[in-house]
Amino acid sequence: MQTAPARSRWFGNNRLRWWLVTCLVCGLPCAARAHVEGHEAEGFVSGFTHPLSGLDHMLAMLAVGLWGAQLGGRAMWMLPVMFPLVMACGGFLGLIGVPLPGIEIGIELSAVVLGGLVLAETRPPLWLSAVLVSAFGVFHGHAHGAELPAGGNAALYSVGFVISTGLLHAVGIALGLVHRWPAGKIALRVSGAVVCLGGCFFLWNAIA
Protein backbone atom coordinates (compact mmCIF):
# COMPACT_ATOMS: atom_id res chain seq x y z
CA MET A 1 0.00 0.00 0.00
CA GLN A 2 2.93 2.38 0.58
CA THR A 3 4.89 1.57 -2.59
CA ALA A 4 2.51 3.17 -5.07
CA PRO A 5 2.41 6.65 -3.45
CA ALA A 6 6.21 6.67 -3.15
CA ARG A 7 6.57 5.78 -6.80
CA SER A 8 4.05 8.46 -7.69
CA ARG A 9 5.94 11.12 -5.76
CA TRP A 10 9.20 10.13 -7.49
CA PHE A 11 7.83 10.25 -11.02
CA GLY A 12 5.63 13.22 -10.21
CA ASN A 13 8.56 15.42 -9.23
CA ASN A 14 8.56 17.60 -12.32
CA ARG A 15 11.62 19.59 -11.34
CA LEU A 16 13.78 16.53 -10.80
CA ARG A 17 12.51 14.95 -14.01
CA TRP A 18 13.24 18.20 -15.89
CA TRP A 19 16.81 18.25 -14.55
CA LEU A 20 17.52 14.66 -15.58
CA VAL A 21 16.08 15.18 -19.06
CA THR A 22 18.05 18.41 -19.46
CA CYS A 23 21.33 16.62 -18.68
CA LEU A 24 20.62 14.02 -21.33
CA VAL A 25 19.40 16.50 -23.95
CA CYS A 26 22.39 18.76 -23.43
CA GLY A 27 24.69 15.81 -23.86
CA LEU A 28 23.24 14.63 -27.18
CA PRO A 29 24.16 17.60 -29.40
CA CYS A 30 27.58 17.87 -27.80
CA ALA A 31 28.29 14.20 -28.40
CA ALA A 32 27.09 14.44 -32.00
CA ARG A 33 29.22 17.47 -32.65
CA ALA A 34 32.19 15.73 -31.05
CA HIS A 35 32.13 13.15 -33.81
CA VAL A 36 32.60 15.91 -36.39
CA GLU A 37 35.46 18.04 -35.10
CA GLY A 38 38.56 16.44 -33.63
CA HIS A 39 39.70 18.99 -31.07
CA GLU A 40 36.14 19.61 -29.91
CA ALA A 41 35.62 15.88 -29.57
CA GLU A 42 38.74 15.70 -27.43
CA GLY A 43 37.47 18.59 -25.32
CA PHE A 44 34.04 17.11 -24.64
CA VAL A 45 35.23 13.55 -24.08
CA SER A 46 38.03 14.71 -21.79
CA GLY A 47 35.61 16.80 -19.77
CA PHE A 48 33.05 14.02 -19.57
CA THR A 49 35.57 11.42 -18.40
CA HIS A 50 37.50 13.67 -16.02
CA PRO A 51 35.09 13.32 -13.05
CA LEU A 52 35.20 9.57 -13.61
CA SER A 53 39.00 9.44 -13.51
CA GLY A 54 39.30 10.07 -9.77
CA LEU A 55 37.55 8.06 -7.08
CA ASP A 56 37.60 11.04 -4.72
CA HIS A 57 35.59 13.09 -7.23
CA MET A 58 33.14 10.25 -7.80
CA LEU A 59 32.57 9.63 -4.09
CA ALA A 60 31.72 13.26 -3.41
CA MET A 61 29.39 13.56 -6.41
CA LEU A 62 27.57 10.36 -5.56
CA ALA A 63 27.25 11.61 -1.98
CA VAL A 64 25.47 14.75 -3.18
CA GLY A 65 22.82 12.57 -4.82
CA LEU A 66 22.60 10.24 -1.82
CA TRP A 67 22.13 13.14 0.59
CA GLY A 68 19.58 14.83 -1.66
CA ALA A 69 17.53 11.63 -1.84
CA GLN A 70 17.83 11.16 1.91
CA LEU A 71 16.62 14.71 2.60
CA GLY A 72 13.82 14.41 0.06
CA GLY A 73 11.52 17.22 -1.02
CA ARG A 74 13.14 20.17 -2.77
CA ALA A 75 16.59 19.09 -1.63
CA MET A 76 16.43 16.05 -3.91
CA TRP A 77 16.65 18.27 -7.00
CA MET A 78 18.15 21.47 -5.59
CA LEU A 79 21.42 19.99 -4.30
CA PRO A 80 22.24 18.08 -7.52
CA VAL A 81 21.45 21.22 -9.52
CA MET A 82 23.41 23.66 -7.35
CA PHE A 83 26.57 21.57 -7.32
CA PRO A 84 27.12 21.46 -11.13
CA LEU A 85 26.15 25.12 -11.55
CA VAL A 86 28.64 26.35 -8.96
CA MET A 87 31.17 23.78 -10.15
CA ALA A 88 30.98 25.34 -13.61
CA CYS A 89 31.89 28.71 -12.07
CA GLY A 90 34.82 27.10 -10.28
CA GLY A 91 35.82 25.45 -13.55
CA PHE A 92 35.91 28.84 -15.25
CA LEU A 93 38.25 30.14 -12.55
CA GLY A 94 40.51 27.16 -13.15
CA LEU A 95 40.41 27.66 -16.92
CA ILE A 96 41.55 31.28 -16.69
CA GLY A 97 44.22 30.46 -14.12
CA VAL A 98 42.78 32.09 -11.00
CA PRO A 99 44.53 30.43 -8.04
CA LEU A 100 42.50 28.71 -5.34
CA PRO A 101 44.35 27.47 -2.25
CA GLY A 102 43.71 24.07 -0.74
CA ILE A 103 42.00 22.53 -3.76
CA GLU A 104 42.94 18.93 -2.96
CA ILE A 105 42.05 19.37 0.70
CA GLY A 106 38.67 20.82 -0.25
CA ILE A 107 37.94 17.93 -2.61
CA GLU A 108 38.82 15.27 -0.04
CA LEU A 109 36.93 17.08 2.72
CA SER A 110 33.84 17.14 0.54
CA ALA A 111 33.72 13.33 0.55
CA VAL A 112 34.41 13.19 4.30
CA VAL A 113 31.74 15.76 5.19
CA LEU A 114 29.05 14.70 2.73
CA GLY A 115 29.53 11.03 3.57
CA GLY A 116 29.35 11.87 7.27
CA LEU A 117 26.13 13.82 6.76
CA VAL A 118 24.54 10.84 5.02
CA LEU A 119 25.80 8.51 7.76
CA ALA A 120 24.34 10.71 10.50
CA GLU A 121 21.13 11.46 8.55
CA THR A 122 21.77 15.14 9.17
CA ARG A 123 18.90 17.43 8.14
CA PRO A 124 20.02 21.07 8.22
CA PRO A 125 17.91 23.88 6.69
CA LEU A 126 17.72 23.68 2.91
CA TRP A 127 19.64 26.92 2.40
CA LEU A 128 22.51 25.67 4.55
CA SER A 129 22.62 22.37 2.67
CA ALA A 130 22.76 24.25 -0.65
CA VAL A 131 25.54 26.55 0.58
CA LEU A 132 27.61 23.63 1.83
CA VAL A 133 27.25 21.64 -1.39
CA SER A 134 27.99 24.74 -3.48
CA ALA A 135 31.15 25.50 -1.52
CA PHE A 136 32.52 22.05 -2.27
CA GLY A 137 31.46 22.42 -5.91
CA VAL A 138 33.90 25.31 -6.33
CA PHE A 139 36.87 23.09 -5.43
CA HIS A 140 35.80 20.27 -7.73
CA GLY A 141 35.13 22.67 -10.59
CA HIS A 142 38.46 24.46 -10.23
CA ALA A 143 40.31 21.15 -10.32
CA HIS A 144 38.48 20.14 -13.51
CA GLY A 145 38.97 23.50 -15.19
CA ALA A 146 42.66 23.71 -14.41
CA GLU A 147 43.29 20.38 -16.14
CA LEU A 148 41.95 21.25 -19.60
CA PRO A 149 44.01 19.20 -22.11
CA ALA A 150 46.17 21.17 -24.52
CA GLY A 151 44.24 21.83 -27.72
CA GLY A 152 40.90 20.92 -26.16
CA ASN A 153 37.80 23.05 -26.59
CA ALA A 154 37.24 24.80 -23.24
CA ALA A 155 33.50 25.25 -23.68
CA LEU A 156 32.80 21.63 -24.63
CA TYR A 157 35.23 20.41 -21.97
CA SER A 158 33.21 22.34 -19.38
CA VAL A 159 29.91 21.02 -20.72
CA GLY A 160 31.35 17.51 -20.59
CA PHE A 161 32.34 17.56 -16.94
CA VAL A 162 29.09 19.26 -15.90
CA ILE A 163 26.99 16.60 -17.65
CA SER A 164 29.11 13.80 -16.22
CA THR A 165 28.70 15.27 -12.75
CA GLY A 166 24.95 15.53 -13.21
CA LEU A 167 24.73 11.90 -14.20
CA LEU A 168 26.75 10.86 -11.14
CA HIS A 169 24.30 12.82 -8.99
CA ALA A 170 21.45 11.01 -10.72
CA VAL A 171 23.03 7.66 -9.85
CA GLY A 172 23.37 8.80 -6.25
CA ILE A 173 19.70 9.82 -6.16
CA ALA A 174 18.61 6.50 -7.64
CA LEU A 175 20.64 4.59 -5.04
CA GLY A 176 19.44 6.88 -2.28
CA LEU A 177 15.79 6.11 -2.94
CA VAL A 178 16.24 2.90 -0.95
CA HIS A 179 15.84 5.04 2.18
CA ARG A 180 12.07 4.70 1.72
CA TRP A 181 12.32 1.24 3.30
CA PRO A 182 13.67 0.45 6.79
CA ALA A 183 16.47 -1.79 5.50
CA GLY A 184 17.22 0.80 2.83
CA LYS A 185 17.79 3.48 5.46
CA ILE A 186 20.47 1.34 7.03
CA ALA A 187 22.04 0.60 3.64
CA LEU A 188 22.08 4.33 2.84
CA ARG A 189 23.82 5.16 6.10
CA VAL A 190 26.36 2.42 5.42
CA SER A 191 26.96 3.98 2.00
CA GLY A 192 27.58 7.30 3.73
CA ALA A 193 30.11 5.62 6.00
CA VAL A 194 31.91 4.13 2.99
CA VAL A 195 32.08 7.55 1.32
CA CYS A 196 33.31 9.16 4.53
CA LEU A 197 36.02 6.53 5.06
CA GLY A 198 37.09 6.84 1.43
CA GLY A 199 37.33 10.59 1.85
CA CYS A 200 39.43 10.15 5.01
CA PHE A 201 41.81 7.90 3.09
CA PHE A 202 42.26 10.42 0.29
CA LEU A 203 42.53 13.30 2.78
CA TRP A 204 45.29 11.48 4.64
CA ASN A 205 47.19 10.97 1.39
CA ALA A 206 46.72 14.64 0.49
CA ILE A 207 48.16 15.97 3.75
CA ALA A 208 50.74 13.27 4.43
N, C-alpha and C positions, 0 to 999 in steps of 0.2 A: 504493500500500500504506500510505502514511502519512496519507492524507487521512481515511480512515474513523475511526481512533482519535482523531484531533484533533477531528473532528466529534462523536464520542461523548463526549469529555471536556467539550466545550462544552455540549451539551444535557444531559449528566448532572450538571452542577453545580447541585445542587438549591438551594443558597443563593442563587446568582445568579439562577436562574429565579424563586425566591420573591420576590426584591427587585423584579425587573422587573414581575411580575404584581401585586405590592402597589402599585406606583406607578400602574399603570393602573386597578386596582380603586378605589383611593382617589380617583382623579380623576373616575370616573364619577358617584358620587352628588353630588359637589361641583358638577360641570357641570350635572347635572340640576336641582339646587336653584337654581343660578344663573339658570336660565330663569324661575324663579318669583318671586324677590324681587329688585327692582331694585338696591338698594344692595349686597346680598350678591353679586349678579352682577358688579357693578362691582368689588367687592373681590377676588373670585376671578380674574376676567379680568385685572385690573391686576397682581395678584401673578404670575399665570402668564406674562404677557408681559414683565414687568419684566426678568428675566434675559436675555431675547431683545432688549432694547432697547439694550444696550451691547455692543460687540464685545469689550471687555476682559473683561467677565463671561463671555461665551461662550467665549473662548479658554481661560480658566482652567478652566472646567467641562469642556470637551472634553478638556483636558490631563489632568485627573484620570482620566477614562475611558481615555485613551490609555496613561497610565502604569500603571494597574491591569492593563490587558490585556498590556502589555509585561512586567510583573513576573510575572503569572500566579498560579496557586494561590489562596490565600486573599486575596491582595491584590486580585484582580480583582473581588471583591465587597465586601471590607472598606472600601477607599478610597472607592468611590462611595456607600457607606452612611454612613460617618463624616462625610463632607463635608456632606450635607444635614442630618444630625442636629445637628451643631455649628452649622451655618449658621442653623438654626431658633433656637438659643439666642442667637446674635448678633442675629438679627432681633428677638427679644423685647427685647433691650437697646435696640435702635434704636427700637422702638415706644414704650417707656416713657421715652425721652429720655436714657438713660444715655450720656454722652459717651465716645467712643473716639478717641484721637488717631491721626492718620496713616492714616485709612481709605483714601483714594485711593492713597496710596503702597503700602499693604498689598495692595490689589486688583491694582495694576499689577505689583508684585513677584511676586505669585502666578503670573501668566502667564510672567514672565521665568524664575522658578525652576523651575516645573513643566515648562515647555517645554525648559529646559536639561537637566533630569533625563532627559526622554525622548530628547533628542538624544544625551546621553552614555551612555544605557542604564544609568543608575545603579541599583544594587540594594542599598539600605541594609536594615537589619533591618526587619521588618514593623512593629514598634511605632514605630520612628522615622518610617517613611513615614506611618503613621496620624496621629502627632502633628503632622507638618509639614502634611499636608493639612487637618487639623482647625484648625490655627492660621490658615490662610488662609480657612477657612470662616467664621470669626468676622467677619472684615472684610467679606466678601461679604454675609453675613447682616445685619450692622448697616446696611450701605448700603441693602439692600432694605427693612428694617424702618423706617428713618427716613424713607422716601419713600412711606409709606401715603397714598393720595389722601384728601382730605377727604370724609367721609361713607362711606368704604369700610369693609367689615367686616374687622376686624383678623385674626380667626381664619381666614376664608376666604382673605384676602390672603396670609397666611403659608402656608397649605396650597398655594395656587397657585404661589408661587415655589419651594417645596420640590419639588413634582411636576415643574415645569418643569426645575429643576436636575437631578433624577433622570433625566429623559428625555435631557438633554444628556449626562450621564455615559454613558447607555446607547448613545448615538450614538458617543461616544468609544471605548467598549469594542468596538462593532461594527467601527469603522474600525481599531482597534488589533489586531484578530485577524489582520490581514495579516502580523504579525510571525512567523507560523508558517512562512512561506516566505522564502527568502533575499532575493529582491527586495523582499518586503514589509517586512523588517527595515530595509532602506535607506529605503523610503518612509516608514516610521514615524519614523525619525530625522529625515528631512527635515521631516515634519510638526511634530516637536518644535522644529526650528530656526525654522519659520514662526511658531509660537506664541511662542517666545522673542523673536524680532525684533519681533513685534507688541506684546508686552509692553514691550520697550525703547522703542518709539515712544510708547506711552501713558504710560510712566513719565517720559520726557523732557518730554512735554506737561504732566504733573502737577507737575513740579518747576521747570519753566522760568518 
